[in-house]
């Protein structure tokens, strides 16, 4: 049995055309300059995965991405999680949106400022 391109729907595209087509694609921009420089945009229908050993920053990275994406789209973001508590993940999202440490956030709260209002403003009104 011989394999052929038509049978497997394999496109014959030049390398130049592949790189040119990346410039034309719409998608989500990564919040990190290195990713934007080396990886194409996250297009609709594509699936992104953050994988690493425990306590290496996956949830913080995902929180940063979710907060950044919330500024790029007008649709809700669905976060499916099988680790950690909802309150801990929301804290990470608040930290990512405000770009503050736990200590800095606690000081702001002690000064009577409204973290929820700051978070809503930082995410463009999202929760």
MIROLUM-854106 format. One record per residue (C-alpha): residue in three letters; z, y, x. Coordinates in Angstrom, 2 decimals. Each point is the difference from the previous one (the first is absolute). Layout:
BEGIN
{r "ala"; {Z; Y; X}} ...
***
This chain:
BEGIN
{r "unk"; {0.00; 0.00; 0.00}} {r "unk"; {-1.00; 3.33; 1.51}} {r "unk"; {1.86; 3.23; -0.47}} {r "unk"; {-1.91; 3.13; -0.84}} {r "unk"; {0.93; 3.61; -0.63}} {r "unk"; {-1.32; 0.06; -3.57}} {r "unk"; {2.08; -2.99; -1.06}} {r "unk"; {3.23; 1.66; 1.10}} {r "unk"; {-1.05; 3.54; -0.94}} {r "unk"; {0.33; 1.21; 3.60}} {r "unk"; {-1.38; 3.48; 0.54}} {r "unk"; {-2.12; 0.76; 3.02}} {r "unk"; {1.31; 3.41; 1.01}} {r "unk"; {-0.21; 1.71; 3.34}} {r "unk"; {3.17; 0.94; 1.85}} {r "unk"; {-1.03; 3.67; -0.21}} {r "unk"; {-0.27; -0.18; -3.79}} {r "unk"; {3.44; -1.61; -0.24}} {r "unk"; {1.66; 2.85; 1.90}} {r "unk"; {-1.96; 2.67; -1.87}} {r "unk"; {1.03; -1.47; -3.35}} {r "unk"; {3.69; 0.41; 0.90}} {r "unk"; {-0.45; 3.78; 0.07}} {r "unk"; {-1.30; -0.04; -3.58}} {r "unk"; {2.80; -2.10; -1.48}} {r "unk"; {2.62; 1.46; -2.30}} {r "unk"; {3.53; -1.23; 0.21}} {r "unk"; {3.59; 0.79; 0.81}} {r "unk"; {0.70; 1.76; 3.26}} {r "unk"; {2.72; -1.53; 2.14}} {r "unk"; {3.04; 2.21; 0.72}} {r "unk"; {-0.29; -0.79; 3.72}} {r "unk"; {-2.65; 1.61; 2.25}} {r "unk"; {-0.45; -3.16; 2.08}} {r "unk"; {-0.80; -2.07; -3.09}} {r "unk"; {-2.47; 2.62; -1.23}} {r "unk"; {-1.68; 0.01; 3.40}} {r "unk"; {-0.29; -3.78; 0.34}} {r "unk"; {-0.02; -1.47; -3.51}} {r "unk"; {-2.17; 0.98; -2.96}} {r "unk"; {1.48; 1.39; -3.19}} {r "unk"; {1.79; -2.33; -2.39}} {r "unk"; {-2.64; -0.47; -2.66}} {r "unk"; {0.52; -0.93; -3.65}} {r "unk"; {0.27; -3.76; -0.34}} {r "unk"; {1.16; -0.51; 3.58}} {r "unk"; {3.39; -1.48; 0.68}} {r "unk"; {2.34; 1.28; 2.70}} {r "unk"; {2.83; -2.07; 1.48}} {r "unk"; {2.91; 1.10; 2.19}} {r "unk"; {1.26; -2.98; 1.97}} {r "unk"; {2.66; -0.23; 2.70}} {r "unk"; {3.34; -1.63; 0.75}} {r "unk"; {3.07; 1.12; -2.00}} {r "unk"; {1.39; 3.50; 0.60}} {r "unk"; {-3.08; 1.31; 1.81}} {r "unk"; {-0.87; 2.81; -2.43}} {r "unk"; {-2.34; -1.61; -2.54}} {r "unk"; {1.72; 1.53; -3.02}} {r "unk"; {0.20; 3.40; 1.70}} {r "unk"; {-3.70; -0.23; 0.87}} {r "unk"; {-0.89; -0.98; -3.57}} {r "unk"; {2.18; 2.84; -1.34}} {r "unk"; {-1.80; 2.47; 2.25}} {r "unk"; {-3.35; -1.33; -1.19}} {r "unk"; {1.00; 0.11; -3.68}} {r "unk"; {1.27; 3.57; 0.27}} {r "unk"; {-3.16; 1.10; 1.79}} {r "unk"; {-2.26; -1.78; -2.49}} {r "unk"; {1.86; 1.66; -2.89}} {r "unk"; {-1.41; 3.31; 1.25}} {r "unk"; {-3.57; -1.37; 0.09}} {r "unk"; {-0.25; -1.55; -3.47}} {r "unk"; {1.06; 0.85; -3.53}} {r "unk"; {0.71; -3.58; -1.06}} {r "unk"; {3.39; -1.71; 0.15}} {r "unk"; {0.81; -2.17; 2.99}} {r "unk"; {1.33; -3.49; -0.71}} {r "unk"; {2.38; -1.34; 2.65}} {r "unk"; {0.56; -3.75; -0.17}} {r "unk"; {2.89; -1.14; 2.11}} {r "unk"; {1.69; -3.31; 0.67}} {r "unk"; {2.56; 1.27; 2.50}} {r "unk"; {2.71; 2.59; -0.22}} {r "unk"; {1.41; 1.90; -2.92}} {r "unk"; {-1.89; 2.62; -1.98}} {r "unk"; {2.54; 2.68; 0.96}} {r "unk"; {-0.49; -0.68; 3.72}} {r "unk"; {-3.77; 0.22; -0.32}} {r "unk"; {0.21; 3.23; -1.99}} {r "unk"; {2.25; 1.43; 2.73}} {r "unk"; {-2.68; -0.84; 2.58}} {r "unk"; {-2.63; 1.71; -2.15}} {r "unk"; {2.18; 3.10; -0.29}} {r "unk"; {0.54; 0.01; 3.77}} {r "unk"; {-3.75; -0.37; 0.58}} {r "unk"; {-0.89; 2.77; -2.44}} {r "unk"; {2.56; 2.44; 1.39}} {r "unk"; {-0.37; -1.23; 3.60}} {r "unk"; {3.78; 0.07; 0.40}} {r "unk"; {2.67; -2.44; 1.19}} {r "unk"; {2.81; -1.32; -2.20}} {r "unk"; {2.41; 2.41; 1.69}} {r "unk"; {-2.26; 2.99; -0.60}} {r "unk"; {-0.43; -0.93; -3.66}} {r "unk"; {3.75; -0.42; -0.47}} {r "unk"; {0.56; 3.46; 1.50}} {r "unk"; {-2.52; 1.49; -2.42}} {r "unk"; {1.73; -1.70; -2.93}} {r "unk"; {3.40; 1.28; 1.20}} {r "unk"; {-1.47; 3.51; 0.00}} {r "unk"; {-0.80; -0.43; -3.70}} {r "unk"; {-3.77; -0.31; 0.27}} {r "unk"; {-1.91; -2.29; -2.38}} {r "unk"; {-1.61; -2.86; 1.93}} {r "unk"; {-1.88; -1.22; -3.10}} {r "unk"; {-1.66; 3.40; -0.37}} {r "unk"; {-0.88; 0.06; 3.70}} {r "unk"; {-1.44; -3.53; -0.25}} {r "unk"; {-2.06; 0.86; -3.08}} {r "unk"; {-1.40; 3.08; 1.74}} {r "unk"; {-0.79; -1.98; 3.18}} {r "unk"; {-1.90; -2.69; -1.94}} {r "unk"; {-1.82; 2.37; -2.31}} {r "unk"; {2.19; -0.86; -2.97}} {r "unk"; {0.01; -3.76; 0.39}} {r "unk"; {2.95; -2.34; -0.10}} 
***
